[in-house]
């Protein structure tokens, strides 16, 4: 479907994913309501959205009843409730502006702005928990004729993790390994579990 300026849409029991020509992408959680203003501005009326600003860090302003959210090249989620605005940052830096001033959050941080303008700041994990719905709406990665390194980089990025290779030789070998088949229908880490055993590589999860 195509959205036009000023249109409002709601998600039901499943979420949605929006793709912009700027390469910025937006994921909308279930039971959310959004008003689309233009390619650089939207209003989150209720529920949650996740923003990936893309390789060129395309701008986006998100209006809410408690303040305006903007970013400086990042991946983050925004949730509005009856009495608060909650912003969690996976990567980059996010700014929220309202009548009381401006506040920022960076990677691994989350802050809550209540209806009285009070801010509560805390650390936030980069995967699991409230990120689960985000991962479930990740775009499919077409592995056919792509390198293993590209695939693992995608999976790490989409699941909030950091990819490290044992050494440069292993990284070079992963870049030279070409994949075939499909990962469609798998969540990012499910795809890793399904595809990695078909190669000569093994992986482990160490913390995040």
C-alpha positions in Angstrom: 0.0 0.0 0.0 1.0 3.6 -0.6 0.6 6.3 2.1 -0.2 9.9 1.2 0.4 13.0 3.3 -2.0 13.4 6.1 -3.3 9.8 6.1 -3.7 8.0 9.3 -3.4 4.2 9.7 -3.7 1.7 12.5 -2.2 -1.8 12.9 -4.3 -4.6 14.4 -2.9 -7.8 15.8 0.1 -7.7 13.6 2.7 -5.1 12.8 3.7 -3.3 9.6 6.9 -2.1 7.9 7.2 1.1 6.0 9.9 1.6 3.3 11.0 5.1 2.2 12.9 6.1 -1.0 15.5 7.6 1.3 16.3 4.0 2.5 15.0 4.9 6.0 12.6 2.2 7.3 10.0 2.2 10.0 8.4 -0.7 11.8 5.1 -0.3 13.5 4.1 -2.6 16.4 0.7 -4.2 16.7 -2.1 -2.1 18.0 -0.4 1.2 17.1 -1.7 4.3 15.3 0.3 6.6 13.1 -0.4 9.7 11.0 1.9 10.1 8.0 2.7 13.7 7.3 5.6 13.5 4.8 8.8 11.7 4.1 10.5 13.4 7.0 7.7 13.7 9.6 5.1 11.5 11.2 2.9 11.5 14.3 2.8 8.6 16.7 -0.6 8.7 18.2 -0.4 5.5 20.2 1.7 2.4 20.3 5.3 1.8 19.3 7.5 2.3 16.3 11.1 1.4 15.4 13.2 3.6 13.2 16.3 2.6 11.1 17.7 5.7 9.5 19.5 3.7 6.8 23.0 4.1 5.4 22.6 7.8 4.6 21.0 8.5 8.0 17.9 10.0 6.5 16.2 12.5 8.8 12.9 11.9 10.5 10.8 13.8 13.1 8.3 12.0 15.2 5.6 14.1 16.9 4.0 12.7 20.1 1.7 14.2 22.7 4.7 14.6 25.1 7.4 15.9 22.7 9.1 15.7 19.4 11.7 12.9 18.7 14.5 13.3 16.2 17.8 11.4 15.6 21.4 11.7 14.4 21.9 8.5 12.5 20.5 5.7 14.5 18.3 2.8 15.3 15.7 3.2 18.1 12.2 2.6 19.3 9.6 5.0 20.4 6.6 4.1 22.6 3.8 6.3 23.7 1.3 5.4 26.4 -1.5 7.2 28.2 0.9 8.9 30.6 4.5 8.7 29.1 6.9 8.7 26.2 9.6 6.0 26.2 12.6 6.0 23.9 15.2 3.2 23.7 18.3 3.5 21.5 20.0 0.6 19.9 22.6 2.6 18.0 23.3 6.3 17.6 21.8 9.3 19.4 18.2 10.5 19.8 16.9 13.8 20.9 13.5 14.7 22.4 12.3 18.3 22.5 9.4 19.7 24.4 8.4 22.8 26.3 10.9 22.0 29.1 13.9 21.8 26.7 15.8 19.0 25.1 17.0 15.6 26.3 19.2 13.0 24.5 19.8 9.3 24.7 22.6 7.3 23.1 23.3 3.6 22.4 22.2 1.4 25.3 20.2 4.1 26.9 16.5 4.6 27.5 14.5 7.4 29.0 11.0 7.9 30.0 9.2 11.3 29.8 6.0 11.4 31.9 3.1 13.8 31.5 4.5 16.1 34.1 7.7 16.5 32.1 9.8 14.4 34.5 12.6 12.3 32.9 13.8 8.9 34.1 16.9 7.6 32.5 18.3 4.1 32.6 20.4 1.5 30.7 18.6 -0.7 28.3 19.6 -4.0 26.7 20.1 -4.1 22.9 18.3 -7.3 22.2 15.4 -9.5 23.6 12.6 -8.1 25.7 11.0 -5.1 24.1 13.1 -5.5 21.0 11.4 -8.9 20.2 8.6 -7.4 18.1 11.2 -5.3 16.2 13.2 -8.4 15.2 10.0 -10.1 14.1 9.4 -7.4 11.6 12.9 -7.4 10.2 13.1 -7.4 6.4 14.1 -10.6 4.7 17.7 -10.9 3.6 18.1 -12.6 0.2 21.1 -14.9 0.7 21.4 -16.1 -2.8 24.9 -15.4 -4.1 25.7 -13.2 -1.1 28.7 -13.6 1.1 28.5 -15.2 4.5 30.1 -12.1 6.0 27.3 -9.9 4.5 24.6 -12.3 5.9 26.1 -12.4 9.4 26.5 -8.6 9.4 22.8 -8.3 8.6 21.8 -10.8 11.3 23.9 -9.0 13.9 22.6 -5.6 13.0 18.9 -6.7 13.0 19.3 -8.5 16.4 21.1 -5.7 18.2 24.4 -7.6 18.4 28.0 -7.0 17.4 29.7 -9.4 15.0 33.4 -10.3 15.8 35.6 -12.7 13.9 38.3 -14.8 15.5 40.9 -13.3 13.3 41.4 -11.6 9.9 41.9 -14.9 8.1 38.4 -16.1 9.3 36.9 -12.8 8.3 38.4 -13.0 4.8 37.2 -16.6 4.5 33.7 -15.5 5.4 33.8 -12.7 2.9 34.8 -15.3 0.2 32.1 -17.8 1.1 29.1 -17.5 -1.2 25.7 -18.6 0.1 22.8 -20.2 -1.9 19.2 -20.9 -1.0 16.8 -18.8 1.0 16.4 -17.5 4.5 12.8 -16.3 4.0 10.5 -16.9 6.9 13.2 -16.9 9.5 14.0 -14.3 12.2 17.6 -13.1 12.0 19.0 -15.5 14.6 16.8 -18.3 13.3 18.4 -17.8 9.9 21.9 -18.0 11.4 21.0 -21.2 13.2 19.7 -22.7 9.9 22.4 -21.5 7.5 25.6 -21.6 9.4 25.7 -25.4 9.7 25.8 -25.6 5.9 29.2 -23.8 6.0 32.6 -24.6 7.5 32.0 -21.9 10.2 30.8 -22.0 13.8 29.6 -19.2 16.0 28.9 -18.5 19.7 27.0 -15.8 21.5 29.1 -14.0 24.2 27.0 -11.6 26.2 25.3 -9.4 23.7 
